[in-house]
């Protein structure tokens, strides 16, 4: 997965702190890592380890990158 600004290489807790709206995107795909108290998994791993279809993974990637573009990132 290729997220803008190397976001995929950030820990999910840091992603949520910086971009809380990304949590809404992940929740729509039933990725419950948003509420994880450890939060050290990388965003790219959080998406890939949940056994989603390649189509859903591509949708998440597109939604997150579109969100970042709309924010001017």
PyMOL Python script that loads the backbone (N, CA, C, O; Angstrom):
from pymol import cmd

cmd.read_pdbstr("""\
ATOM      1  N   UNK A   1       0.848  -1.179   0.000  1.00  0.00           N
ATOM      2  CA  UNK A   1       0.000   0.000   0.000  1.00  0.00           C
ATOM      3  C   UNK A   1       0.887   1.234   0.000  1.00  0.00           C
ATOM      4  O   UNK A   1       1.938   1.275   0.639  1.00  0.00           O
ATOM      5  N   UNK A   2       0.437   2.213  -0.722  1.00  0.00           N
ATOM      6  CA  UNK A   2       1.185   3.465  -0.835  1.00  0.00           C
ATOM      7  C   UNK A   2       0.318   4.617  -0.329  1.00  0.00           C
ATOM      8  O   UNK A   2      -0.575   5.098  -1.027  1.00  0.00           O
ATOM      9  N   UNK A   3       0.599   5.040   0.881  1.00  0.00           N
ATOM     10  CA  UNK A   3      -0.113   6.184   1.428  1.00  0.00           C
ATOM     11  C   UNK A   3       0.730   7.438   1.249  1.00  0.00           C
ATOM     12  O   UNK A   3       1.958   7.395   1.329  1.00  0.00           O
ATOM     13  N   UNK A   4       0.056   8.548   1.006  1.00  0.00           N
ATOM     14  CA  UNK A   4       0.753   9.829   0.871  1.00  0.00           C
ATOM     15  C   UNK A   4       1.525  10.144   2.142  1.00  0.00           C
ATOM     16  O   UNK A   4       1.164   9.701   3.232  1.00  0.00           O
ATOM     17  N   UNK A   5       2.595  10.916   1.984  1.00  0.00           N
ATOM     18  CA  UNK A   5       3.400  11.408   3.109  1.00  0.00           C
ATOM     19  C   UNK A   5       3.975  10.286   3.979  1.00  0.00           C
ATOM     20  O   UNK A   5       4.232  10.480   5.167  1.00  0.00           O
ATOM     21  N   UNK A   6       4.173   9.109   3.372  1.00  0.00           N
ATOM     22  CA  UNK A   6       4.693   7.945   4.120  1.00  0.00           C
ATOM     23  C   UNK A   6       3.844   7.618   5.348  1.00  0.00           C
ATOM     24  O   UNK A   6       4.354   7.104   6.343  1.00  0.00           O
ATOM     25  N   UNK A   7       2.573   7.913   5.275  1.00  0.00           N
ATOM     26  CA  UNK A   7       1.669   7.683   6.395  1.00  0.00           C
ATOM     27  C   UNK A   7       1.592   6.206   6.771  1.00  0.00           C
ATOM     28  O   UNK A   7       1.362   5.869   7.932  1.00  0.00           O
ATOM     29  N   UNK A   8       1.784   5.334   5.797  1.00  0.00           N
ATOM     30  CA  UNK A   8       1.735   3.903   6.064  1.00  0.00           C
ATOM     31  C   UNK A   8       2.802   3.445   7.034  1.00  0.00           C
ATOM     32  O   UNK A   8       2.648   2.405   7.675  1.00  0.00           O
ATOM     33  N   UNK A   9       3.882   4.202   7.155  1.00  0.00           N
ATOM     34  CA  UNK A   9       4.982   3.850   8.049  1.00  0.00           C
ATOM     35  C   UNK A   9       4.844   4.482   9.435  1.00  0.00           C
ATOM     36  O   UNK A   9       5.768   4.406  10.245  1.00  0.00           O
ATOM     37  N   UNK A  10       3.707   5.100   9.707  1.00  0.00           N
ATOM     38  CA  UNK A  10       3.453   5.689  11.024  1.00  0.00           C
ATOM     39  C   UNK A  10       2.656   4.718  11.889  1.00  0.00           C
ATOM     40  O   UNK A  10       1.825   3.961  11.385  1.00  0.00           O
ATOM     41  N   UNK A  11       2.915   4.746  13.189  1.00  0.00           N
ATOM     42  CA  UNK A  11       2.128   3.945  14.128  1.00  0.00           C
ATOM     43  C   UNK A  11       0.687   4.436  14.122  1.00  0.00           C
ATOM     44  O   UNK A  11       0.426   5.634  14.011  1.00  0.00           O
ATOM     45  N   UNK A  12      -0.244   3.494  14.243  1.00  0.00           N
ATOM     46  CA  UNK A  12      -1.661   3.841  14.163  1.00  0.00           C
ATOM     47  C   UNK A  12      -2.052   4.876  15.217  1.00  0.00           C
ATOM     48  O   UNK A  12      -2.906   5.721  14.948  1.00  0.00           O
ATOM     49  N   UNK A  13      -1.455   4.835  16.402  1.00  0.00           N
ATOM     50  CA  UNK A  13      -1.785   5.833  17.428  1.00  0.00           C
ATOM     51  C   UNK A  13      -1.379   7.235  16.981  1.00  0.00           C
ATOM     52  O   UNK A  13      -2.076   8.205  17.278  1.00  0.00           O
ATOM     53  N   UNK A  14      -0.265   7.349  16.274  1.00  0.00           N
ATOM     54  CA  UNK A  14       0.167   8.657  15.769  1.00  0.00           C
ATOM     55  C   UNK A  14      -0.715   9.125  14.622  1.00  0.00           C
ATOM     56  O   UNK A  14      -1.015  10.313  14.502  1.00  0.00           O
ATOM     57  N   UNK A  15      -1.128   8.183  13.780  1.00  0.00           N
ATOM     58  CA  UNK A  15      -2.044   8.527  12.679  1.00  0.00           C
ATOM     59  C   UNK A  15      -3.344   9.067  13.251  1.00  0.00           C
ATOM     60  O   UNK A  15      -3.849  10.093  12.794  1.00  0.00           O
ATOM     61  N   UNK A  16      -3.891   8.374  14.257  1.00  0.00           N
ATOM     62  CA  UNK A  16      -5.166   8.796  14.853  1.00  0.00           C
ATOM     63  C   UNK A  16      -5.050  10.143  15.546  1.00  0.00           C
ATOM     64  O   UNK A  16      -5.989  10.938  15.524  1.00  0.00           O
ATOM     65  N   UNK A  17      -3.914  10.400  16.153  1.00  0.00           N
ATOM     66  CA  UNK A  17      -3.724  11.681  16.832  1.00  0.00           C
ATOM     67  C   UNK A  17      -3.631  12.817  15.825  1.00  0.00           C
ATOM     68  O   UNK A  17      -4.171  13.900  16.050  1.00  0.00           O
ATOM     69  N   UNK A  18      -2.948  12.569  14.722  1.00  0.00           N
ATOM     70  CA  UNK A  18      -2.756  13.609  13.709  1.00  0.00           C
ATOM     71  C   UNK A  18      -3.956  13.743  12.781  1.00  0.00           C
ATOM     72  O   UNK A  18      -4.334  14.852  12.405  1.00  0.00           O
ATOM     73  N   UNK A  19      -4.549  12.619  12.414  1.00  0.00           N
ATOM     74  CA  UNK A  19      -5.659  12.598  11.459  1.00  0.00           C
ATOM     75  C   UNK A  19      -6.809  11.737  12.002  1.00  0.00           C
ATOM     76  O   UNK A  19      -7.007  10.623  11.518  1.00  0.00           O
ATOM     77  N   UNK A  20      -7.556  12.214  12.975  1.00  0.00           N
ATOM     78  CA  UNK A  20      -8.621  11.389  13.566  1.00  0.00           C
ATOM     79  C   UNK A  20      -9.672  10.929  12.555  1.00  0.00           C
ATOM     80  O   UNK A  20     -10.323   9.906  12.768  1.00  0.00           O
ATOM     81  N   UNK A  21      -9.844  11.661  11.474  1.00  0.00           N
ATOM     82  CA  UNK A  21     -10.835  11.287  10.463  1.00  0.00           C
ATOM     83  C   UNK A  21     -10.485   9.968   9.788  1.00  0.00           C
ATOM     84  O   UNK A  21     -11.373   9.283   9.278  1.00  0.00           O
ATOM     85  N   UNK A  22      -9.207   9.601   9.775  1.00  0.00           N
ATOM     86  CA  UNK A  22      -8.813   8.330   9.174  1.00  0.00           C
ATOM     87  C   UNK A  22      -9.409   7.178   9.980  1.00  0.00           C
ATOM     88  O   UNK A  22      -9.668   6.108   9.429  1.00  0.00           O
ATOM     89  N   UNK A  23      -9.625   7.384  11.261  1.00  0.00           N
ATOM     90  CA  UNK A  23     -10.291   6.376  12.077  1.00  0.00           C
ATOM     91  C   UNK A  23     -11.682   6.063  11.563  1.00  0.00           C
ATOM     92  O   UNK A  23     -12.112   4.910  11.606  1.00  0.00           O
ATOM     93  N   UNK A  24     -12.395   7.072  11.077  1.00  0.00           N
ATOM     94  CA  UNK A  24     -13.726   6.852  10.506  1.00  0.00           C
ATOM     95  C   UNK A  24     -13.644   5.970   9.267  1.00  0.00           C
ATOM     96  O   UNK A  24     -14.486   5.096   9.063  1.00  0.00           O
ATOM     97  N   UNK A  25     -12.631   6.200   8.444  1.00  0.00           N
ATOM     98  CA  UNK A  25     -12.441   5.385   7.241  1.00  0.00           C
ATOM     99  C   UNK A  25     -12.189   3.931   7.651  1.00  0.00           C
ATOM    100  O   UNK A  25     -12.815   3.019   7.110  1.00  0.00           O
ATOM    101  N   UNK A  26     -11.285   3.712   8.593  1.00  0.00           N
ATOM    102  CA  UNK A  26     -10.969   2.351   9.030  1.00  0.00           C
ATOM    103  C   UNK A  26     -12.175   1.678   9.675  1.00  0.00           C
ATOM    104  O   UNK A  26     -12.408   0.488   9.464  1.00  0.00           O
ATOM    105  N   UNK A  27     -12.932   2.421  10.451  1.00  0.00           N
ATOM    106  CA  UNK A  27     -14.121   1.856  11.101  1.00  0.00           C
ATOM    107  C   UNK A  27     -15.149   1.371  10.094  1.00  0.00           C
ATOM    108  O   UNK A  27     -15.834   0.377  10.337  1.00  0.00           O
ATOM    109  N   UNK A  28     -15.267   2.062   8.964  1.00  0.00           N
ATOM    110  CA  UNK A  28     -16.226   1.633   7.928  1.00  0.00           C
ATOM    111  C   UNK A  28     -15.885   0.251   7.388  1.00  0.00           C
ATOM    112  O   UNK A  28     -16.758  -0.449   6.874  1.00  0.00           O
ATOM    113  N   UNK A  29     -14.639  -0.139   7.499  1.00  0.00           N
ATOM    114  CA  UNK A  29     -14.199  -1.456   7.031  1.00  0.00           C
ATOM    115  C   UNK A  29     -13.996  -2.421   8.200  1.00  0.00           C
ATOM    116  O   UNK A  29     -13.344  -3.455   8.059  1.00  0.00           O
ATOM    117  N   UNK A  30     -14.560  -2.072   9.343  1.00  0.00           N
ATOM    118  CA  UNK A  30     -14.536  -2.889  10.545  1.00  0.00           C
ATOM    119  C   UNK A  30     -13.115  -3.209  11.014  1.00  0.00           C
ATOM    120  O   UNK A  30     -12.836  -4.313  11.481  1.00  0.00           O
ATOM    121  N   UNK A  31     -12.230  -2.229  10.881  1.00  0.00           N
ATOM    122  CA  UNK A  31     -10.884  -2.339  11.418  1.00  0.00           C
ATOM    123  C   UNK A  31     -10.908  -1.674  12.786  1.00  0.00           C
ATOM    124  O   UNK A  31     -10.967  -0.450  12.897  1.00  0.00           O
ATOM    125  N   UNK A  32     -10.862  -2.497  13.820  1.00  0.00           N
ATOM    126  CA  UNK A  32     -11.035  -2.013  15.184  1.00  0.00           C
ATOM    127  C   UNK A  32      -9.778  -1.494  15.846  1.00  0.00           C
ATOM    128  O   UNK A  32      -9.784  -1.227  17.048  1.00  0.00           O
ATOM    129  N   UNK A  33      -8.709  -1.345  15.102  1.00  0.00           N
ATOM    130  CA  UNK A  33      -7.446  -0.890  15.690  1.00  0.00           C
ATOM    131  C   UNK A  33      -7.514   0.553  16.178  1.00  0.00           C
ATOM    132  O   UNK A  33      -6.642   0.998  16.925  1.00  0.00           O
ATOM    133  N   UNK A  34      -8.512   1.261  15.773  1.00  0.00           N
ATOM    134  CA  UNK A  34      -8.642   2.665  16.141  1.00  0.00           C
ATOM    135  C   UNK A  34      -8.695   2.834  17.654  1.00  0.00           C
ATOM    136  O   UNK A  34      -8.186   3.821  18.184  1.00  0.00           O
ATOM    137  N   UNK A  35      -9.300   1.893  18.343  1.00  0.00           N
ATOM    138  CA  UNK A  35      -9.445   1.994  19.790  1.00  0.00           C
ATOM    139  C   UNK A  35      -8.363   1.226  20.547  1.00  0.00           C
ATOM    140  O   UNK A  35      -8.403   1.158  21.776  1.00  0.00           O
ATOM    141  N   UNK A  36      -7.414   0.657  19.841  1.00  0.00           N
ATOM    142  CA  UNK A  36      -6.345  -0.115  20.482  1.00  0.00           C
ATOM    143  C   UNK A  36      -5.541   0.791  21.406  1.00  0.00           C
ATOM    144  O   UNK A  36      -5.179   1.909  21.038  1.00  0.00           O
ATOM    145  N   UNK A  37      -5.269   0.299  22.598  1.00  0.00           N
ATOM    146  CA  UNK A  37      -4.518   1.091  23.578  1.00  0.00           C
ATOM    147  C   UNK A  37      -3.013   0.979  23.379  1.00  0.00           C
ATOM    148  O   UNK A  37      -2.265   1.821  23.877  1.00  0.00           O
ATOM    149  N   UNK A  38      -2.548  -0.052  22.657  1.00  0.00           N
ATOM    150  CA  UNK A  38      -1.119  -0.191  22.389  1.00  0.00           C
ATOM    151  C   UNK A  38      -0.751   0.728  21.232  1.00  0.00           C
ATOM    152  O   UNK A  38       0.107   1.600  21.371  1.00  0.00           O
ATOM    153  N   UNK A  39      -1.404   0.531  20.090  1.00  0.00           N
ATOM    154  CA  UNK A  39      -1.304   1.459  18.967  1.00  0.00           C
ATOM    155  C   UNK A  39       0.044   1.583  18.291  1.00  0.00           C
ATOM    156  O   UNK A  39       0.334   2.618  17.691  1.00  0.00           O
ATOM    157  N   UNK A  40       0.887   0.546  18.368  1.00  0.00           N
ATOM    158  CA  UNK A  40       2.213   0.665  17.756  1.00  0.00           C
ATOM    159  C   UNK A  40       2.288   0.053  16.360  1.00  0.00           C
ATOM    160  O   UNK A  40       3.306   0.194  15.682  1.00  0.00           O
ATOM    161  N   UNK A  41       1.233  -0.621  15.921  1.00  0.00           N
ATOM    162  CA  UNK A  41       1.227  -1.190  14.568  1.00  0.00           C
ATOM    163  C   UNK A  41       1.260  -0.059  13.547  1.00  0.00           C
ATOM    164  O   UNK A  41       0.674   1.004  13.754  1.00  0.00           O
ATOM    165  N   UNK A  42       1.949  -0.305  12.456  1.00  0.00           N
ATOM    166  CA  UNK A  42       1.994   0.688  11.382  1.00  0.00           C
ATOM    167  C   UNK A  42       0.678   0.676  10.625  1.00  0.00           C
ATOM    168  O   UNK A  42       0.025  -0.362  10.518  1.00  0.00           O
ATOM    169  N   UNK A  43       0.291   1.830  10.099  1.00  0.00           N
ATOM    170  CA  UNK A  43      -0.970   1.930   9.363  1.00  0.00           C
ATOM    171  C   UNK A  43      -1.033   0.903   8.247  1.00  0.00           C
ATOM    172  O   UNK A  43      -2.059   0.244   8.082  1.00  0.00           O
ATOM    173  N   UNK A  44       0.034   0.750   7.479  1.00  0.00           N
ATOM    174  CA  UNK A  44       0.003  -0.196   6.354  1.00  0.00           C
ATOM    175  C   UNK A  44      -0.219  -1.625   6.842  1.00  0.00           C
ATOM    176  O   UNK A  44      -0.855  -2.420   6.149  1.00  0.00           O
ATOM    177  N   UNK A  45       0.296  -1.962   8.023  1.00  0.00           N
ATOM    178  CA  UNK A  45       0.103  -3.299   8.577  1.00  0.00           C
ATOM    179  C   UNK A  45      -1.303  -3.478   9.121  1.00  0.00           C
ATOM    180  O   UNK A  45      -1.897  -4.548   8.991  1.00  0.00           O
ATOM    181  N   UNK A  46      -1.825  -2.440   9.723  1.00  0.00           N
ATOM    182  CA  UNK A  46      -3.181  -2.483  10.267  1.00  0.00           C
ATOM    183  C   UNK A  46      -4.158  -2.839   9.159  1.00  0.00           C
ATOM    184  O   UNK A  46      -5.064  -3.647   9.364  1.00  0.00           O
ATOM    185  N   UNK A  47      -3.982  -2.248   7.999  1.00  0.00           N
ATOM    186  CA  UNK A  47      -4.885  -2.517   6.889  1.00  0.00           C
ATOM    187  C   UNK A  47      -4.649  -3.926   6.337  1.00  0.00           C
ATOM    188  O   UNK A  47      -5.606  -4.651   6.067  1.00  0.00           O
ATOM    189  N   UNK A  48      -3.394  -4.313   6.169  1.00  0.00           N
ATOM    190  CA  UNK A  48      -3.109  -5.582   5.499  1.00  0.00           C
ATOM    191  C   UNK A  48      -3.392  -6.819   6.349  1.00  0.00           C
ATOM    192  O   UNK A  48      -3.686  -7.874   5.788  1.00  0.00           O
ATOM    193  N   UNK A  49      -3.317  -6.737   7.668  1.00  0.00           N
ATOM    194  CA  UNK A  49      -3.480  -7.934   8.497  1.00  0.00           C
ATOM    195  C   UNK A  49      -4.926  -8.307   8.784  1.00  0.00           C
ATOM    196  O   UNK A  49      -5.176  -9.328   9.424  1.00  0.00           O
ATOM    197  N   UNK A  50      -5.865  -7.524   8.337  1.00  0.00           N
ATOM    198  CA  UNK A  50      -7.264  -7.801   8.655  1.00  0.00           C
ATOM    199  C   UNK A  50      -7.970  -8.676   7.632  1.00  0.00           C
ATOM    200  O   UNK A  50      -9.189  -8.833   7.696  1.00  0.00           O
ATOM    201  N   UNK A  51      -7.243  -9.239   6.707  1.00  0.00           N
ATOM    202  CA  UNK A  51      -7.827 -10.191   5.773  1.00  0.00           C
ATOM    203  C   UNK A  51      -8.876  -9.604   4.850  1.00  0.00           C
ATOM    204  O   UNK A  51      -9.801 -10.298   4.428  1.00  0.00           O
ATOM    205  N   UNK A  52      -8.733  -8.341   4.542  1.00  0.00           N
ATOM    206  CA  UNK A  52      -9.671  -7.709   3.619  1.00  0.00           C
ATOM    207  C   UNK A  52      -9.349  -8.126   2.190  1.00  0.00           C
ATOM    208  O   UNK A  52      -8.235  -8.557   1.892  1.00  0.00           O
ATOM    209  N   UNK A  53     -10.312  -7.995   1.333  1.00  0.00           N
ATOM    210  CA  UNK A  53     -10.056  -8.271  -0.079  1.00  0.00           C
ATOM    211  C   UNK A  53      -9.110  -7.201  -0.633  1.00  0.00           C
ATOM    212  O   UNK A  53      -9.001  -6.106  -0.082  1.00  0.00           O
ATOM    213  N   UNK A  54      -8.444  -7.533  -1.713  1.00  0.00           N
ATOM    214  CA  UNK A  54      -7.559  -6.551  -2.359  1.00  0.00           C
ATOM    215  C   UNK A  54      -8.356  -5.333  -2.789  1.00  0.00           C
ATOM    216  O   UNK A  54      -7.843  -4.214  -2.773  1.00  0.00           O
ATOM    217  N   UNK A  55      -9.603  -5.544  -3.170  1.00  0.00           N
ATOM    218  CA  UNK A  55     -10.475  -4.440  -3.568  1.00  0.00           C
ATOM    219  C   UNK A  55     -10.726  -3.493  -2.397  1.00  0.00           C
ATOM    220  O   UNK A  55     -10.649  -2.275  -2.556  1.00  0.00           O
ATOM    221  N   UNK A  56     -11.026  -4.048  -1.222  1.00  0.00           N
ATOM    222  CA  UNK A  56     -11.263  -3.214  -0.044  1.00  0.00           C
ATOM    223  C   UNK A  56      -9.984  -2.501   0.386  1.00  0.00           C
ATOM    224  O   UNK A  56     -10.027  -1.335   0.778  1.00  0.00           O
ATOM    225  N   UNK A  57      -8.845  -3.195   0.315  1.00  0.00           N
ATOM    226  CA  UNK A  57      -7.572  -2.549   0.643  1.00  0.00           C
ATOM    227  C   UNK A  57      -7.323  -1.365  -0.286  1.00  0.00           C
ATOM    228  O   UNK A  57      -6.879  -0.304   0.154  1.00  0.00           O
ATOM    229  N   UNK A  58      -7.611  -1.550  -1.570  1.00  0.00           N
ATOM    230  CA  UNK A  58      -7.430  -0.465  -2.537  1.00  0.00           C
ATOM    231  C   UNK A  58      -8.375   0.696  -2.242  1.00  0.00           C
ATOM    232  O   UNK A  58      -8.001   1.859  -2.398  1.00  0.00           O
ATOM    233  N   UNK A  59      -9.599   0.385  -1.816  1.00  0.00           N
ATOM    234  CA  UNK A  59     -10.565   1.434  -1.473  1.00  0.00           C
ATOM    235  C   UNK A  59     -10.085   2.245  -0.272  1.00  0.00           C
ATOM    236  O   UNK A  59     -10.186   3.472  -0.259  1.00  0.00           O
ATOM    237  N   UNK A  60      -9.560   1.543   0.743  1.00  0.00           N
ATOM    238  CA  UNK A  60      -9.050   2.238   1.923  1.00  0.00           C
ATOM    239  C   UNK A  60      -7.891   3.146   1.537  1.00  0.00           C
ATOM    240  O   UNK A  60      -7.828   4.304   1.950  1.00  0.00           O
ATOM    241  N   UNK A  61      -6.983   2.609   0.745  1.00  0.00           N
ATOM    242  CA  UNK A  61      -5.833   3.395   0.293  1.00  0.00           C
ATOM    243  C   UNK A  61      -6.304   4.651  -0.451  1.00  0.00           C
ATOM    244  O   UNK A  61      -5.809   5.749  -0.197  1.00  0.00           O
ATOM    245  N   UNK A  62      -7.250   4.484  -1.360  1.00  0.00           N
ATOM    246  CA  UNK A  62      -7.776   5.616  -2.125  1.00  0.00           C
ATOM    247  C   UNK A  62      -8.475   6.617  -1.213  1.00  0.00           C
ATOM    248  O   UNK A  62      -8.259   7.822  -1.342  1.00  0.00           O
ATOM    249  N   UNK A  63      -9.306   6.139  -0.298  1.00  0.00           N
ATOM    250  CA  UNK A  63     -10.033   7.046   0.601  1.00  0.00           C
ATOM    251  C   UNK A  63      -9.078   7.854   1.476  1.00  0.00           C
ATOM    252  O   UNK A  63      -9.260   9.059   1.652  1.00  0.00           O
ATOM    253  N   UNK A  64      -8.066   7.194   2.020  1.00  0.00           N
ATOM    254  CA  UNK A  64      -7.110   7.900   2.877  1.00  0.00           C
ATOM    255  C   UNK A  64      -6.313   8.906   2.066  1.00  0.00           C
ATOM    256  O   UNK A  64      -6.131  10.043   2.501  1.00  0.00           O
ATOM    257  N   UNK A  65      -5.837   8.508   0.901  1.00  0.00           N
ATOM    258  CA  UNK A  65      -5.059   9.437   0.071  1.00  0.00           C
ATOM    259  C   UNK A  65      -5.915  10.596  -0.429  1.00  0.00           C
ATOM    260  O   UNK A  65      -5.432  11.724  -0.527  1.00  0.00           O
ATOM    261  N   UNK A  66      -7.170  10.331  -0.744  1.00  0.00           N
ATOM    262  CA  UNK A  66      -8.082  11.412  -1.156  1.00  0.00           C
ATOM    263  C   UNK A  66      -8.309  12.372   0.004  1.00  0.00           C
ATOM    264  O   UNK A  66      -8.290  13.588  -0.182  1.00  0.00           O
ATOM    265  N   UNK A  67      -8.524  11.831   1.199  1.00  0.00           N
ATOM    266  CA  UNK A  67      -8.690  12.671   2.387  1.00  0.00           C
ATOM    267  C   UNK A  67      -7.471  13.565   2.586  1.00  0.00           C
ATOM    268  O   UNK A  67      -7.614  14.763   2.830  1.00  0.00           O
ATOM    269  N   UNK A  68      -6.271  12.989   2.482  1.00  0.00           N
ATOM    270  CA  UNK A  68      -5.049  13.772   2.665  1.00  0.00           C
ATOM    271  C   UNK A  68      -4.916  14.859   1.609  1.00  0.00           C
ATOM    272  O   UNK A  68      -4.501  15.977   1.914  1.00  0.00           O
ATOM    273  N   UNK A  69      -5.266  14.534   0.368  1.00  0.00           N
ATOM    274  CA  UNK A  69      -5.208  15.521  -0.709  1.00  0.00           C
ATOM    275  C   UNK A  69      -6.176  16.674  -0.433  1.00  0.00           C
ATOM    276  O   UNK A  69      -5.833  17.841  -0.623  1.00  0.00           O
ATOM    277  N   UNK A  70      -7.384  16.335   0.016  1.00  0.00           N
ATOM    278  CA  UNK A  70      -8.385  17.368   0.314  1.00  0.00           C
ATOM    279  C   UNK A  70      -7.947  18.256   1.474  1.00  0.00           C
ATOM    280  O   UNK A  70      -8.344  19.419   1.543  1.00  0.00           O
ATOM    281  N   UNK A  71      -7.138  17.726   2.380  1.00  0.00           N
ATOM    282  CA  UNK A  71      -6.606  18.515   3.494  1.00  0.00           C
ATOM    283  C   UNK A  71      -5.402  19.350   3.071  1.00  0.00           C
ATOM    284  O   UNK A  71      -4.893  20.160   3.845  1.00  0.00           O
ATOM    285  N   UNK A  72      -4.952  19.144   1.826  1.00  0.00           N
ATOM    286  CA  UNK A  72      -3.797  19.893   1.347  1.00  0.00           C
ATOM    287  C   UNK A  72      -2.470  19.270   1.737  1.00  0.00           C
ATOM    288  O   UNK A  72      -1.437  19.939   1.746  1.00  0.00           O
ATOM    289  N   UNK A  73      -2.502  17.991   2.057  1.00  0.00           N
ATOM    290  CA  UNK A  73      -1.273  17.290   2.472  1.00  0.00           C
ATOM    291  C   UNK A  73      -0.546  16.735   1.270  1.00  0.00           C
ATOM    292  O   UNK A  73       0.507  16.114   1.417  1.00  0.00           O
TER     293      UNK A  73
END
""", "prot")
cmd.dss("prot")
cmd.show_as("cartoon", "prot")
cmd.util.cbc("prot")
cmd.orient("prot")
